Amino acid sequence: MTIETIQHEGNEYPRWQSEGFAAQFAWPFAQRLCRGRGLDIGCNRTEWAFPGAVMIDPNIDAKTDAYALPNELFDYIFSSHCLEHLPDWVGALDHWHTRLRVGGVIFLYLPHYEQTYWRPWNNRKHVSIMQAEHVKAYLESRNYKKIIVTQGYDLNHSFYAIAEK
């Protein structure tokens, strides 16, 4: 078996980074924290949705939207590689905050800037650059508790931001 890679601007990355379904790398951790009734925002495909979550993605249901969640409270919100696609990620997170019950968990899995292909000028589907320190500062500003934000990146060149409302 060989490790298939892709090249971008002189950098070599694992091929799986160009194939989608980044959520699969976050699921082992998310399944420990995301329990009860929850949302998967931006799952893109039914088979990529967090198990048991209500899917919020216009690719699956045109009536769903990251800025207009169901009017109820949820135990968790899971979102993988979604915020970088939204023109107003702060507005989206502010809205998500209103749909998370007190004690509920927000679990974000986001692309790290180190992966050059994911930068907005290289990947036009991405409109925002996500930085761990900015996401952490946002969560702190909204009084989330037990904030865990990884500073580096994993084998998928992504980072985690997890907190409790």
C-alpha positions as CSV (number, residue, x, y, z in Angstrom):
1,M,0.0,0.0,0.0
2,T,1.2,3.5,-0.8
3,I,0.2,6.8,0.7
4,E,-1.4,8.8,-2.1
5,T,-0.6,12.5,-2.0
6,I,-1.4,15.7,-3.9
7,Q,0.8,18.6,-4.6
8,H,-0.1,22.3,-4.1
9,E,2.3,25.2,-4.3
10,G,5.3,23.0,-3.7
11,N,3.6,21.3,-0.6
12,E,2.6,17.6,-0.4
13,Y,-0.7,16.7,1.3
14,P,-2.5,13.4,1.8
15,R,-5.0,12.8,-1.1
16,W,-7.9,12.4,1.3
17,Q,-7.8,16.2,1.9
18,S,-9.1,16.7,-1.6
19,E,-11.8,14.1,-1.4
20,G,-14.2,15.7,1.2
21,F,-15.7,14.1,4.3
22,A,-13.3,15.7,6.7
23,A,-15.8,14.9,9.5
24,Q,-14.7,11.3,9.6
25,F,-11.5,12.5,11.4
26,A,-13.4,14.3,14.1
27,W,-16.1,11.7,14.7
28,P,-14.1,9.6,17.3
29,F,-13.8,12.7,19.5
30,A,-17.2,14.1,18.8
31,Q,-19.0,10.9,19.7
32,R,-17.6,11.2,23.2
33,L,-19.1,14.7,23.6
34,C,-22.0,15.1,21.2
35,R,-24.9,13.2,22.8
36,G,-28.6,13.6,22.9
37,R,-30.4,15.6,20.3
38,G,-28.2,17.6,18.0
39,L,-27.4,19.2,14.7
40,D,-24.8,18.5,12.1
41,I,-24.4,21.8,10.2
42,G,-22.8,21.7,6.8
43,C,-22.5,17.9,6.4
44,N,-22.8,18.2,2.6
45,R,-24.1,14.6,2.1
46,T,-26.4,12.3,4.0
47,E,-23.7,9.7,4.4
48,W,-21.3,12.3,5.8
49,A,-23.7,13.4,8.6
50,F,-22.8,12.9,12.2
51,P,-24.7,9.8,13.3
52,G,-28.1,10.6,14.8
53,A,-27.8,14.4,14.2
54,V,-30.4,16.5,12.4
55,M,-28.8,17.5,9.1
56,I,-28.6,21.2,8.2
57,D,-27.3,21.6,4.7
58,P,-28.9,23.1,1.6
59,N,-27.3,20.4,-0.5
60,I,-29.5,17.9,1.4
61,D,-32.6,20.0,2.1
62,A,-32.9,23.4,0.3
63,K,-35.1,24.6,3.2
64,T,-32.2,24.3,5.7
65,D,-29.7,27.0,6.3
66,A,-26.8,27.7,8.8
67,Y,-28.4,31.1,9.5
68,A,-31.9,29.8,10.2
69,L,-31.9,26.7,12.4
70,P,-35.0,25.0,13.8
71,N,-36.5,27.0,16.6
72,E,-35.7,24.7,19.4
73,L,-32.8,23.9,21.8
74,F,-30.3,21.2,21.1
75,D,-27.8,19.2,23.2
76,Y,-25.0,19.7,20.7
77,I,-24.1,21.3,17.5
78,F,-21.5,19.5,15.4
79,S,-20.0,21.2,12.4
80,S,-17.1,20.1,10.2
81,H,-15.4,22.3,7.6
82,C,-18.5,24.5,7.2
83,L,-17.7,27.9,8.8
84,E,-15.0,28.7,6.2
85,H,-17.8,28.6,3.5
86,L,-20.0,31.2,5.2
87,P,-19.6,34.9,4.5
88,D,-20.5,35.7,8.1
89,W,-19.2,33.0,10.4
90,V,-19.6,35.2,13.5
91,G,-23.3,35.8,12.7
92,A,-23.7,32.0,12.1
93,L,-22.1,31.1,15.4
94,D,-24.2,33.8,17.2
95,H,-27.3,32.2,15.8
96,W,-26.1,28.7,16.7
97,H,-25.5,29.9,20.2
98,T,-29.3,30.7,20.5
99,R,-30.1,27.1,19.6
100,L,-27.8,25.4,22.1
101,R,-29.2,24.6,25.5
102,V,-27.3,25.6,28.6
103,G,-24.7,22.9,29.1
104,G,-24.9,21.9,25.5
105,V,-21.7,21.3,23.4
106,I,-20.5,23.1,20.3
107,F,-18.0,21.0,18.4
108,L,-16.2,22.6,15.5
109,Y,-13.7,21.0,13.2
110,L,-12.0,23.5,10.9
111,P,-9.4,23.8,8.3
112,H,-6.0,25.0,9.4
113,Y,-4.3,27.8,7.5
114,E,-1.2,25.7,7.0
115,Q,-3.0,23.7,4.2
116,T,-2.4,26.1,1.3
117,Y,-5.1,24.8,-1.0
118,W,-7.8,25.6,1.6
119,R,-7.0,29.4,1.6
120,P,-9.8,31.4,0.0
121,W,-7.6,32.7,-2.9
122,N,-6.8,29.1,-3.8
123,N,-10.2,27.5,-3.1
124,R,-12.9,29.9,-4.0
125,K,-15.5,27.8,-2.1
126,H,-13.8,29.1,1.1
127,V,-14.7,32.7,1.9
128,S,-13.2,32.9,5.4
129,I,-9.8,32.0,7.0
130,M,-10.3,30.2,10.2
131,Q,-7.7,30.7,12.9
132,A,-7.7,28.8,16.2
133,E,-7.0,31.9,18.3
134,H,-9.8,33.8,16.7
135,V,-12.3,31.0,17.2
136,K,-11.2,30.7,20.8
137,A,-11.5,34.4,21.4
138,Y,-15.0,34.3,19.9
139,L,-16.0,31.5,22.2
140,E,-14.6,33.3,25.2
141,S,-16.5,36.5,24.2
142,R,-19.8,34.6,24.2
143,N,-19.1,33.1,27.7
144,Y,-18.7,29.5,26.6
145,K,-17.1,27.3,29.3
146,K,-14.6,24.4,29.2
147,I,-13.2,25.8,25.9
148,I,-10.7,23.4,24.2
149,V,-9.1,24.7,21.0
150,T,-6.2,22.8,19.5
151,Q,-3.4,25.1,18.4
152,G,-1.7,22.8,15.9
153,Y,-3.3,20.7,13.2
154,D,-4.0,17.0,12.8
155,L,-3.2,14.7,9.9
156,N,-6.1,16.3,8.0
157,H,-4.6,19.8,8.5
158,S,-7.6,20.7,10.7
159,F,-8.1,21.9,14.2
160,Y,-10.8,21.4,16.8
161,A,-12.8,24.1,18.8
162,I,-15.0,22.6,21.5
163,A,-16.9,24.3,24.2
164,E,-19.9,24.1,26.5
165,K,-22.6,26.7,26.7
